[in-house]
Amino acid sequence: MSKNIAIIGGGPAGLMAAEIISAQSGFSVTVFERKPSPARKFLMAGRGGLNLTHSEPWDSFLEKYRDRADVLKKPLQEFSPQSLRNWCDGLGEKTFIGSSGRVFPESFKASPLLRAWLARFGSKVLV
Ligand SMILES: Cc1cc2nc3c(=O)[nH]c(=O)nc-3n(C[C@H](O)[C@H](O)[C@H](O)COP(=O)(O)OP(=O)(O)OC[C@H]3O[C@@H](n4cnc5c(N)ncnc54)[C@H](O)[C@@H]3O)c2cc1C
């Protein structure tokens, strides 16, 4: 029996979940977004320069999560700042470290990243 997974909300979290579920489960995935197009807040985030993550050493990076650091340690190890940079690279967007240590896509914007991301979904994920 073929199954279809529904994801409510087409922001970065929903799109990432859709991509991973589709790649790892083989189920088809449909993302339901209430706005006319997905990831509008993500696009707004890119207007002043999209800050993706930080390049600081692991211990101080983890400390930023304060009392949730214990809970988030494992997921952050599995999807680290470097994983995020690799993910961007895979979408054709190289990243760079700014003078503050923050990490940005070379274009500084979210729109090229979102375009490449949605194109990569192809017919596997409907948005
Ligand atoms: C001005 C600004 C600048 C920012 N700068 C940065 C930055 O530089 N770096 C950074 O990492 N973050 C930045 N952010 C934050 C970033 O945009 C958010 O962290 C990110 O968008 C959160 O993603 P999300 O998928 O969790 O939620 P959202 O982006 O809020 O996505 C949730 C989606 O679900 C949809 N939805 C909700 N309820 C329903 C429903 N019932 N049915 C269907 N759809 C529904 C919403 O319409 C929305 O599209 C910035 C935000 C703003 C506003």
Ligand as a Chemical Component Dictionary entry (heavy atoms), coordinates in Angstrom:
data_LIG
# 
_chem_comp.id                   LIG 
_chem_comp.type                 NON-POLYMER 
_chem_comp.pdbx_formal_charge   0 
_chem_comp.three_letter_code    LIG 
# 
loop_
_chem_comp_atom.comp_id 
_chem_comp_atom.atom_id 
_chem_comp_atom.alt_atom_id 
_chem_comp_atom.type_symbol 
_chem_comp_atom.charge 
_chem_comp_atom.model_Cartn_x 
_chem_comp_atom.model_Cartn_y 
_chem_comp_atom.model_Cartn_z 
_chem_comp_atom.pdbx_ordinal 
LIG C1  C1  C 0 13.285 39.824 9.672  1  
LIG C2  C2  C 0 13.740 38.417 10.014 2  
LIG C3  C3  C 0 15.097 38.115 9.903  3  
LIG C4  C4  C 0 15.538 36.826 10.231 4  
LIG N1  N1  N 0 16.856 36.524 10.055 5  
LIG C5  C5  C 0 17.277 35.259 10.259 6  
LIG C6  C6  C 0 18.609 34.886 9.978  7  
LIG O1  O1  O 0 19.425 35.697 9.528  8  
LIG N2  N2  N 0 18.990 33.603 10.225 9  
LIG C7  C7  C 0 18.096 32.674 10.689 10 
LIG O2  O2  O 0 18.496 31.501 10.885 11 
LIG N3  N3  N 0 16.827 32.992 10.935 12 
LIG C8  C8  C 0 16.399 34.258 10.739 13 
LIG N4  N4  N 0 15.102 34.574 10.969 14 
LIG C9  C9  C 0 14.243 33.531 11.543 15 
LIG C10 C10 C 0 13.788 32.514 10.495 16 
LIG O3  O3  O 0 13.052 33.172 9.482  17 
LIG C11 C11 C 0 12.927 31.487 11.218 18 
LIG O4  O4  O 0 13.711 30.904 12.254 19 
LIG C12 C12 C 0 12.462 30.380 10.294 20 
LIG O5  O5  O 0 11.671 30.903 9.248  21 
LIG C13 C13 C 0 11.659 29.380 11.115 22 
LIG O6  O6  O 0 11.296 28.337 10.261 23 
LIG P1  P1  P 0 10.075 27.405 10.585 24 
LIG O7  O7  O 0 9.906  26.474 9.439  25 
LIG O8  O8  O 0 10.258 26.823 11.947 26 
LIG O9  O9  O 0 8.822  28.380 10.728 27 
LIG P2  P2  P 0 8.193  29.395 9.660  28 
LIG O10 O10 O 0 9.222  29.972 8.759  29 
LIG O11 O11 O 0 7.345  30.313 10.468 30 
LIG O12 O12 O 0 7.287  28.445 8.799  31 
LIG C14 C14 C 0 6.059  27.929 9.253  32 
LIG C15 C15 C 0 5.127  27.874 8.041  33 
LIG O13 O13 O 0 3.932  27.184 8.405  34 
LIG C16 C16 C 0 2.822  27.838 7.822  35 
LIG N5  N5  N 0 1.651  27.456 8.613  36 
LIG C17 C17 C 0 1.424  27.709 9.929  37 
LIG N6  N6  N 0 0.257  27.167 10.302 38 
LIG C18 C18 C 0 -0.257 26.547 9.210  39 
LIG C19 C19 C 0 -1.448 25.797 8.967  40 
LIG N7  N7  N 0 -2.338 25.572 9.944  41 
LIG N8  N8  N 0 -1.651 25.304 7.729  42 
LIG C20 C20 C 0 -0.755 25.519 6.718  43 
LIG N9  N9  N 0 0.388  26.234 6.889  44 
LIG C21 C21 C 0 0.625  26.733 8.123  45 
LIG C22 C22 C 0 3.205  29.313 7.888  46 
LIG O14 O14 O 0 2.485  30.077 6.943  47 
LIG C23 C23 C 0 4.703  29.269 7.582  48 
LIG O15 O15 O 0 4.990  29.391 6.192  49 
LIG C24 C24 C 0 14.622 35.838 10.673 50 
LIG C25 C25 C 0 13.265 36.159 10.751 51 
LIG C26 C26 C 0 12.818 37.428 10.434 52 
LIG C27 C27 C 0 11.344 37.741 10.522 53 
# 
loop_
_chem_comp_bond.comp_id 
_chem_comp_bond.atom_id_1 
_chem_comp_bond.atom_id_2 
_chem_comp_bond.value_order 
_chem_comp_bond.pdbx_ordinal 
LIG C1  C2  SING 1  
LIG C2  C3  SING 2  
LIG C2  C26 DOUB 3  
LIG C3  C4  DOUB 4  
LIG C4  N1  SING 5  
LIG C4  C24 SING 6  
LIG N1  C5  DOUB 7  
LIG C5  C6  SING 8  
LIG C5  C8  SING 9  
LIG C6  O1  DOUB 10 
LIG C6  N2  SING 11 
LIG N2  C7  SING 12 
LIG C7  O2  DOUB 13 
LIG C7  N3  SING 14 
LIG N3  C8  DOUB 15 
LIG C8  N4  SING 16 
LIG N4  C9  SING 17 
LIG N4  C24 SING 18 
LIG C9  C10 SING 19 
LIG C10 O3  SING 20 
LIG C10 C11 SING 21 
LIG C11 O4  SING 22 
LIG C11 C12 SING 23 
LIG C12 O5  SING 24 
LIG C12 C13 SING 25 
LIG C13 O6  SING 26 
LIG O6  P1  SING 27 
LIG P1  O7  DOUB 28 
LIG P1  O8  SING 29 
LIG P1  O9  SING 30 
LIG O9  P2  SING 31 
LIG P2  O10 DOUB 32 
LIG P2  O11 SING 33 
LIG P2  O12 SING 34 
LIG O12 C14 SING 35 
LIG C14 C15 SING 36 
LIG C15 O13 SING 37 
LIG C15 C23 SING 38 
LIG O13 C16 SING 39 
LIG C16 N5  SING 40 
LIG C16 C22 SING 41 
LIG N5  C17 SING 42 
LIG N5  C21 SING 43 
LIG C17 N6  DOUB 44 
LIG N6  C18 SING 45 
LIG C18 C19 SING 46 
LIG C18 C21 DOUB 47 
LIG C19 N7  SING 48 
LIG C19 N8  DOUB 49 
LIG N8  C20 SING 50 
LIG C20 N9  DOUB 51 
LIG N9  C21 SING 52 
LIG C22 O14 SING 53 
LIG C22 C23 SING 54 
LIG C23 O15 SING 55 
LIG C24 C25 DOUB 56 
LIG C25 C26 SING 57 
LIG C26 C27 SING 58 
# 
